[in-house]
Structure formats: structure tokens, C-alpha cells
Amino acid sequence: MNRKHYPTDITDGEWAILKPLIPAVQPGDRPRFRNVREIINAIFYIQRSGYARRLLPHEFPTWQTMSYYFRSWRIAGVWETMLKTVREQVRQALGRVTIPSAGIIDAQSIKTAEVGGTERGYDGGKKVKGRKRHLLVDTQGFVLKVKVLAANTADQEGAKQLLQGIQAQFPRLRHLWVDGGYRTTFVTWVKEQLGWTVQRVQHPMRGRVVGLCYRMSNLHRL
């Protein structure tokens, strides 16, 4: 790697975790860029800095190459596999079972550009025009699942879409914490549809996010 080091570069230890999860090149696929680690470094640089992809520094692979790998790995589910692997390793290191039994749901409205994608709307409560991230996290704050919808989507409606198929993904989940913005009708829906218990609290519960798991959890922002 003949360039200056950026704080967002993954470490040798992080690369050792992610490298086995990168899919092999299949017959007929596009030839792989020679340094896949630099692709991941470029993606994390843009994710952390918030810069437009076209502003990627020249010492990285081109922004077109970075975008190609980010999109193709997203479609193939590679990022989800990486997040799952890292999250489970961190949970084990914290002395917890790899699959959580309780989770926290929250929603965040985000301002977006006027171009790109169809899921945009206006959140009148937060005065934001753009998209809304509906997140399910464990009690440590590690992302379990994300659903991105228009900002004018009601929190409880977005949460219902977020929880579709959740029991197959996380069979140990039995309890949810939600803030006071989620109506009692949503609490009833969860109990009836999933058989879980739900507790409404006045302030969102926020967990601690560490290292690589934090980076992987935030890739949906790209």
C-alpha cells in the first residue's frame, strides 16, 4: 500500500476477519481489482467522511471501481454476512450469546439530495425532507436490521416492515424496547403477530458500539 495512512483504513486484524468473507470470482464475472483491501478502505473512507463518492482521493481505486464493488456486494448479501460475523464475534467477546434475545427499535430521519432513489418524503415532526432509517439493534447498540423508507413513513408502519421475517433471522428475540412515539397499537401488533413483549420508554436506550462492528453497522448510510 504505497500511500499515506488514513485513520479509516482497516487494520491487519480487521482484514483477517473480513478477507475470508469476500466471495471468490465466478466464471464470467468482471476481473477483480488487484487489491481488494483497498476497495474496503475506500468504502470506509467515504462512509466515515461523508464526502461524495466522486471526491474519493486519487490514491484510492477510482470511485467507479469502489461503487461497483459496494453495489455488487450489497446485492450478493456480502455486507450483511460481514456485519453478522463481526457482530457475533464482538458479542462473544462481551460474554453474550451470539443471537440476542432482546432488541431496541428506533427511527432516524435523514436529509438527502434531490436526486437518486424514490424513497423520499417529508417528516413534519422533525422538519426533515429525505429518508428515514428504521433500525433494530441489540442491547449493545449493534445493528441487527435496517429498513430505509421515505421520511414521511410513520414510525410504527416502518417498524412493521422492519420486523418482516425477523423470527427466521433472530429466533431468540422475545422482547423489544421502543420509545414513546410508538403507539399502543404497534405494541399490540407485536404481541399478536410475534408473541413478544414490548416496553415503551420515554427516551431511546442507546448501547455502546465498538470498532469494526460500528463501521459495518453504518454501511447502509452510503
FENKA-V338069 format. One record per backbone hydrogen bond with DSSP energy under -0.5 kcal/mol. CO is the residue of the C=O (numbers start at 1). NH is the residue of the N-H. E is the energy in kcal/mol with one decimal. If there is no record, write none. Layout:
co=CO nh=NH e=E
co=CO nh=NH e=E
This chain:
co=1 nh=3 e=-1.5
co=6 nh=9 e=-1.9
co=11 nh=15 e=-2.5
co=12 nh=16 e=-1.9
co=13 nh=17 e=-1.0
co=14 nh=18 e=-2.1
co=15 nh=19 e=-2.9
co=16 nh=20 e=-0.5
co=18 nh=21 e=-1.5
co=18 nh=22 e=-0.5
co=19 nh=22 e=-1.4
co=26 nh=29 e=-2.4
co=34 nh=36 e=-0.5
co=35 nh=38 e=-0.6
co=35 nh=39 e=-0.9
co=36 nh=40 e=-1.8
co=37 nh=41 e=-2.3
co=38 nh=42 e=-2.3
co=39 nh=43 e=-2.2
co=40 nh=44 e=-2.5
co=41 nh=45 e=-2.0
co=42 nh=46 e=-2.1
co=43 nh=47 e=-2.5
co=44 nh=48 e=-2.4
co=45 nh=49 e=-2.4
co=46 nh=50 e=-2.2
co=52 nh=55 e=-1.9
co=53 nh=56 e=-1.7
co=57 nh=60 e=-1.6
co=62 nh=66 e=-2.4
co=63 nh=67 e=-2.6
co=64 nh=68 e=-2.2
co=65 nh=69 e=-2.1
co=66 nh=70 e=-2.5
co=67 nh=71 e=-2.6
co=68 nh=72 e=-2.6
co=69 nh=73 e=-2.4
co=70 nh=74 e=-1.7
co=71 nh=75 e=-2.5
co=72 nh=76 e=-1.9
co=73 nh=77 e=-0.5
co=73 nh=78 e=-2.4
co=73 nh=79 e=-0.7
co=74 nh=77 e=-1.0
co=77 nh=81 e=-1.9
co=78 nh=82 e=-2.5
co=79 nh=83 e=-2.7
co=80 nh=84 e=-2.6
co=81 nh=85 e=-2.4
co=82 nh=86 e=-2.7
co=83 nh=87 e=-3.0
co=84 nh=88 e=-2.3
co=85 nh=89 e=-2.0
co=86 nh=90 e=-2.5
co=87 nh=91 e=-2.5
co=88 nh=92 e=-2.3
co=89 nh=93 e=-2.1
co=90 nh=94 e=-1.4
co=91 nh=96 e=-2.9
co=92 nh=95 e=-1.8
co=98 nh=100 e=-0.6
co=101 nh=174 e=-2.9
co=101 nh=175 e=-1.2
co=103 nh=177 e=-1.9
co=104 nh=137 e=-2.6
co=106 nh=135 e=-3.0
co=108 nh=133 e=-3.1
co=110 nh=131 e=-2.2
co=118 nh=120 e=-1.8
co=121 nh=123 e=-0.5
co=121 nh=130 e=-3.2
co=122 nh=124 e=-0.9
co=123 nh=127 e=-1.2
co=123 nh=128 e=-1.6
co=128 nh=123 e=-3.5
co=128 nh=130 e=-0.6
co=129 nh=112 e=-1.2
co=130 nh=121 e=-2.3
co=130 nh=151 e=-2.1
co=131 nh=110 e=-3.6
co=132 nh=134 e=-0.6
co=132 nh=149 e=-2.3
co=133 nh=108 e=-2.2
co=133 nh=135 e=-0.6
co=134 nh=147 e=-2.2
co=135 nh=106 e=-1.9
co=136 nh=144 e=-3.4
co=136 nh=145 e=-1.7
co=137 nh=104 e=-2.7
co=138 nh=141 e=-1.7
co=142 nh=138 e=-2.2
co=145 nh=136 e=-2.5
co=147 nh=134 e=-2.8
co=147 nh=149 e=-0.5
co=149 nh=132 e=-3.3
co=150 nh=153 e=-1.9
co=154 nh=158 e=-2.7
co=155 nh=159 e=-2.4
co=156 nh=160 e=-1.6
co=157 nh=161 e=-1.8
co=158 nh=162 e=-2.3
co=159 nh=163 e=-1.8
co=161 nh=164 e=-1.1
co=163 nh=166 e=-1.9
co=165 nh=168 e=-0.5
co=165 nh=169 e=-1.1
co=166 nh=170 e=-2.9
co=170 nh=173 e=-1.6
co=174 nh=197 e=-2.3
co=175 nh=103 e=-2.1
co=176 nh=199 e=-2.5
co=177 nh=105 e=-2.2
co=178 nh=201 e=-2.9
co=179 nh=182 e=-1.8
co=181 nh=183 e=-0.6
co=183 nh=186 e=-0.8
co=183 nh=187 e=-1.5
co=184 nh=188 e=-2.5
co=185 nh=189 e=-2.1
co=186 nh=190 e=-2.5
co=187 nh=191 e=-2.0
co=188 nh=192 e=-2.5
co=189 nh=193 e=-3.1
co=190 nh=194 e=-2.4
co=190 nh=195 e=-1.0
co=190 nh=196 e=-1.0
co=191 nh=195 e=-0.6
co=197 nh=176 e=-2.1
co=199 nh=178 e=-2.3
co=201 nh=180 e=-1.0
co=210 nh=213 e=-0.8
co=210 nh=214 e=-1.5
co=211 nh=214 e=-0.7
co=211 nh=215 e=-1.4
co=212 nh=216 e=-2.6
co=213 nh=217 e=-2.2
co=214 nh=218 e=-1.1
co=215 nh=218 e=-0.7
co=216 nh=219 e=-1.2
co=218 nh=221 e=-1.7
co=219 nh=222 e=-1.7
